[in-house]
């Protein structure tokens, strides 16, 4: 009875079946809705920063392709030992994607469109700074439904206790589910039952608990709180171009660095691939923001910049100089 009160539990749902031959994954549905709703925020915020809606739509289309490519590429790169052939690497429907890889791929594929229309990089990225955490927040709901991203065993009050169903990425027999990870030459196994969770190394059981850390839930809370902060605080007044997206990189990046220590995943020099990536993005962003803060104290803003801030239109959340229209200066209509 004590354990039932001191843990979180729900039956997982790996697939929703329609008849005997067709099924969809709540995970995929969550990702799709997350991208769509995050894109809505980009289309809403873009015009405030001088990004035309039709251009934003084009960037979002290519970003979608880049998200799929990048998410799979980053996952495969970090889990090469799990694939027997190149064909297996392409089977994304079998699961295995990286959120950070998806973001990197989205930016890489959208960048040429960004440059073609003469937008500044930070101008466009600030337009996505609210949509990114909101999309992650919505997408993580699918992870929670299928029981994905289960971490190390624990007995904290908010531990996730297995309560039936087929856990994503696990091999389940009866009420015993196991996931095996190859780390170098050694196999690490996470075993979960309704009564106990165990992390097993070749030397034996190294950690036990009433349940496990549900790291998707942690990410859900990080992204949700970040969205509220970005929308209610950061976007409430004009900010220097780049501040919004760098705030996202620092907040979300450090959140992933911390919560990934609770994951059962492959590591390089003690850190997961996501930790290395997000730590780098957060460090660069923090360095730039600190440098800007120091520079702003050493000298006052130029009169032109001050005038732009004073004349910023209602509803704008950053000061910017819109790019020239295509054809301007070459006989086109100014």
N, C-alpha and C positions, 0 to 999 in steps of 0.2 A: 504493500500500500504506500509506504514511504517513497519507494522508487517511482511509482506511478505519478505521484505528485511532483517529484523532483526531476522531471524530464519532459521533453517534448516528443510527441509521437503522432504519426499519421500513416495510414496505408499508402504506399507509393503506387503510382500508376505509370508504367513504362510506355504503354501504347493504348490508344483508344481504337477499338476494332469496329469495323463496319462490315458485317458479314464474315465470311471465312477467308477472304483473300485480300482485304484492304484494311490498312490501319494507319493512323497518324500518331506522331509523337508530340506530347504536350511540350516537350523541350523545343521542338521546331516551331510550334505555334507561338510559344513565348518569345523566341528570337524574332519571328516575323512581326509580331505586334510591337515588340520593343523597337525594331528598326523603323516601322511605320510611324509610331508615335514620336520617336526621337526626330524623325525627318520633319514631322509637323512643326516641331519647335524650331528647327532650322529655317523652315519657310516663314515662320512667324518673326523670328529675330533677324534674319538676313536683311530685309529691307531697311531696318533701323540702322544698319551699318553700311548701306549703299550697295548691297548685293541684290540684283534684280531676281525676281522670283523664277523667271524662266532659266536664268543661269544657275540658280541654286538647285532647281529640279534636275538640270543636266549633270551637275556635280554629284547629286545624290544618287542618280542612276549609276554612274561609274563607280561611286563609292560602294554601292551594293555589290557590284561584281568584285571589287577589291576586297570587300569584307569576306566574301566566301573564299577567295583565293588565299588571302593572307591568313585567315583563321585556320585553314587546313594546312597551309605550308608551315606555319609556326609549330603546329601540333606535331606534324610528321617529323620535322627537324629535331624536335626534342624527344621523340619516341621511336627512333628508327628501328630499334631492336624488336618492336612489336609488329613489324610488317615484313612479309615474306617476298613481296614483289612490288613492282611499280604500280601494277593494277590495284593491289590492295591499298596503296596510298591514295588512289583516286576515289575509293569507295567511301565518300563522306557520309553516306546514308547509314553506315555502320557505326557512326559516332566518332568523336575525336576532333574537337576544334579548340582554338585558343582565342579568348576574348581580346587580349592585347594584340595578337596577330591580326585579328579582324580590324581593329582600329588603325593599326599601321598600314594594312592593305587598303583600307578605305581612303586614307589620306594620300597614299601613293598614287592610286588610280584617279583620284579627283584632282590632283595637283596640275596635270596638263590642262584641264578645262579651266582651272583657276587662272593659270597664266595666259591662256588664250584670250580670256576676257579682261585681262589686265587688272585682276584683283590682287591685293596684297595678301600674303599667307596668313598673317595674324588677323586681318580683317575678316576673312572667311572662317578661321578657326574660332574666333570669338562668337561668331554666329551659331556655332555648334556647341558652345560651352554649356548651355542649359540642356540641349537635347541629348547630349551624350550620357550624363548621369540618369536622366529620365528613361532613356532607352535601356540602359543596363538594369535599372530598377525593375522595369516591366519584364525584361527578358529573364531575370533571375527567378521569377515566379514559376516558369517552366522547369527550371532546375530543381526547385523545391518539390514540385509535383512528382517528378520522376526519381527523386532521391539521389541527385547527382552531387559531385564534389564533397563526398563524405571524408572527414578528416580523421585525426588520431583519436584513439579511445580516451574517454574522459568521464568523470562522474559529477561534473558541475550541474547545477539545477537546470540549465538550459540545454543539456546534452540531448542529442537526437537518438531516440531508442527505436530500433527496428520493430515494425508492427505488421509485417506481412507485405507481400507483393514482390515483384522482381526489381531489384535495385539496378540502376543503370551502370553498366560496366562490370557488374558482378556475375559470378556463376552461382546460381541459387539451387539448392537441393533441399526440399522441405522448407524448414525455417532457418537453414544455415546458408548464408551468402558469403562468398570469398572473392577477393580481388587480389591478383598477384602482380607485382611490379618488379621488373628486372632492373636493378641498380648495379651497373658494372657486371660483375660475375655472380652477384648474389641476388637471391629472390626474397622480396619482402611481401608478406601476405597479411591482408586485413580481413579478419573473420568477424562477422556480425551475426548474432542471433537475438531473439527477443529478450534474452536474459543478460547477455554480456557481449562486449566487443573486445577483440584481442588483436594486437599488432605483433606479428610473428616474424622474427629474423631467423637466419639459418642456425643461430646459436640457441634459439628458443623464444618463448614469449617475453617480450620486452615491455609491454604496456597493456593494461586492461582497464575497463571502465564499464559503467552501466550503459553507456551509449558512446556516441562519437561527436566530435565537433562538426556541426553542419555549416561548412564554410560558405556555401551558397547563401545561407541566411545572413551571415555576417556581411557578405558583399551586398546583399539586398538592402540591409540597413545602412551601410556606408553610402551606397548610391542614392538612396532615398533622402538621407539627411543632407548629402551634398547638393542634390537638386533643390531642396528647400532653401539652403543657404545661398546658392547661386541666384535663384529667382527672387527671393525676398530681400536679400542683402546686397549681393554684388551687382545685380542688374537694376537696383533701385535708383542709381545715379550714374552720370557719365564716368567712365574709367578710361585710363590710358589703354590704347589698343594693345592687346596681348595679355592684359591682366586677368581677364576672365578664363581664358584657356589654360594659362599657367596655374591659376588657382585650382582648376580641375585636376591638372597633372599632379600637383603637390598633394592635394587631399586624397584623391583616389589612389595615386601611386603609393603613398605611405600606408594607406589602408591595406593595399594588397601585399606590401612588404611584410606587414605585421601578421595578417591572417594566413599568409602562405606558410608560415612556420608551423601552422596547425594542420597543414595538408599532408597527405601521404602521396608524394610525387617524386619524380626524379630531380636530383640536385647536382649542381656543379659548384665545387668549392663551398658547399654548405647552403647554397641558395637555389631556388627554382628558376627556370628561365623567365617566368613572369616577374619574379623579384628583381632579377638583374635589369630587365627592361624598364619596369616602372621606377625603380630606384634611380636609374640614369635620367629618365624624363623628369622626375621630381627634383633631382639635384640641379639639373640645368635650369629648370624653371625657377627654383629658389635663388640660384645665383643671379639670374637676370633681374628678378624682382628686387633683390637686395641692391644690386648695382644701380638700378633705376632710382630706388629710394635715396641712395647716397648722392647720386647726380642731381636729383631734384632739390636737395637741401643745399647743395653747393652753389647753384645758380637758379634764378627765377625763370619761369617759363617765358619764351619770347612773346612779344605783344600779339603776333598773329595767332599763336596757339591760344592765348588768353581770350582773344576775340571770338575764336571758334567755339570755345567752351561756353562763353556767355550767350552766343547766338544759337546754341544747340537746340534743335526743335523738340517740342514736347513729345515724350515717349522714347526719345533716342537714349541709348545706354552707353554710347561711346562717341568721342569726337573723331571725325575722319574727314578726309578729302576725297570725294567720290572720284573714281577713275574716269578718264576721258571716254566719251562715247565712241564706239567704233566709227572711224571715218572722220572724226573731228580733226581739223587741221589739214585735211587732204581734200577739201572741196565739199565735205559733207555738211549737213545742217548742224550747227553748234548746239 
